[in-house]
Amino acid sequence: MRSVRIRILATLLVLAAVGVGGWQLMPSQEDTGKAIKVGTTDVVTSLDPAGAYDAGSWALYSNVFQSLLTFEAGGAKPVPDAARSCDFTDSGLKTYRCTLRDGLTFPSGRAMTAEDVKYSFDRVKKIKSDVGPSSLLDTLKSVTAKDLTVTFTLSSPDATFPFKVATGAGSIVDRDKYPADGLRTDNGIDGTGPYKLTSYTKGTSAVLSPNGAYEGAIEDAGRPVDLRYYKDAATLEKAWKARRIDAATRQLPPEALAALNPSDPSTRVSEADSSEVRNLYLNTRSSSPLHDTAVRQAMAWLVDRERLAATVYDGTVDPLYSLIPAGITGHTTSFFDAYPEQSAAKARALLEEAGVRTPVTFTYGYATGRGAADKEAKELKRQLEASGLFKVTLKGYEWTDFQKRWAGGKLDAYAVGWVADYPDADTYGGPLVGSKSTMNTGYASADIDRLIKASQRYADRGKAADDFRSVQDTVARDVPVIPLWQAKEYVVTSEDVGGGQYLSDGTGVFRLWRLNWI
């Protein structure tokens, strides 16, 4: 998923005082009706699940819609949510069947049936929004429904299909409220998740109240939540410092994260390893100045991730040398193996051998207001131009405009964060480098597509590791993308708010219901 979620290796929870008694960690009965204000820069692209494939939108979907399956905190496999049960019915992993829970109702009072599930999946594929999640359902051939049973027929074996069902792409909508062939455009949401959307102002706020009619995997529907959206990291930091919000996540400025003080009694800090990555995507089309593979390989010889992580991000991210991040089965260091050091001489030799005239001039696009994207762009421009081999023009765009520009193939190079849709290497395969990639670089490799398909045959996901290693070796050779860094997950809350460490853990679920007053 475009960021702008599996494994928590370490979480630092700063308590207001050493030796706080267990009774103090229980939710305060006096505050159960008071909304917890959560700030983020991850805005919502669309309230309609068929029209968005980004972290901000899916964070909201996790709370107001149900999918057939979901992920428990830290879980590696999906568990039933709107479904009572789900499973493959054949050893070939091409038929997947789910039975819905009894008694699920939409806000209108109408009972959910398997027809609503079929309708929800069918419309995602039919609408095929350029910034939507249809590419995630590429192996879905057809859906049939009868009473409370829904059956998915796949075009090829896909052991990862249950993971995809558990994502925002699997959000179940009321078929009476959402058009079959177009996006819903009002500010309403009709879902069956643990929260109801009480009010919404685009780019500003989403007010959520617990859904008393919710039935699913979550036992406690949580406290009322007021999601506040900020235009950039600096504005989010100001709101946090002024205590206009009770929690801040994704994303405070790097310097603010680096300065967090574990001994500050007024703040609780959760820091954890994350599966979020950021990559530099390169337009490989014949009309692009980066079409020649030698040009992209030369760029790979020049990018200094260590400096980027240290200077732009103040050590709050880790350099990344592969498509698949550390902590995910199949991770390698393919780019370090192919380009072990920065070398302008090797970059120059590549371009001279290919007969490429220098400096190669291209435009680098980025989304404004997203973390340190502006500083990152300037540092990458400096690194590439220092060699004398490239001339880079920087252009910043508002997030929605930025999405549409790369989806339309209008950018030469662009950096985008990617938050894992689910805890499996597959989420870094087809969506990023497959021939139908949502990143739309124009890159297509029959070898890559074959390896991705082959990896999906294994119910034992560890057996797919060799295929993913081969994928990463091919990507390092062809360079349609240059991995930059792997993030850490930071959540800060005031001393009277608990549960921040459970908010996000890389499973693709944003657990607002885990926040509580202490």
Secondary structure, DSSP 8 states (H G I E B T S, - for coil): -B-------------SSTT--GGGGS--GGGTTS-EEEEES---S-SSGGG--BHHHHHHHHHH---SEE--TT-SS-EESSEEEEEESSTTS-EEEEEE-TT-B-TTS-B--HHHHHHHHHHHHHH--TTSSGGGGTTEEEEEEETTEEEEEESS--TTHHHHHTSGGG----TTTS-SSS---SS-----SSEEEEEEETTTEEEEEE-TT--SS-S-----EEEEE-SSHHHHHHHHHTTS-SEEES---HHHHHT--TT-TTEEEEEEEEEEEEEEEE--STTSTT-SHHHHHHHHHH--HHHIIIIISTTSEEE--SSS-TTSTT---HHHHHS-S--HHHHHHHHHHHT--SSEEEEEEEETTSTTHHHHHHHHHHHHHTTTSEEEEEEEE-HHHHHHHHHTT--SEEEEEE--SSSSGGGGSHHHHSTT-TT--S---HHHHHHHHHHTT-SSGGGGHHHHHHHHHHHHHH-SEEEEEEEEEEEEEETTEE-GGGS--SSS---GGG-EE-
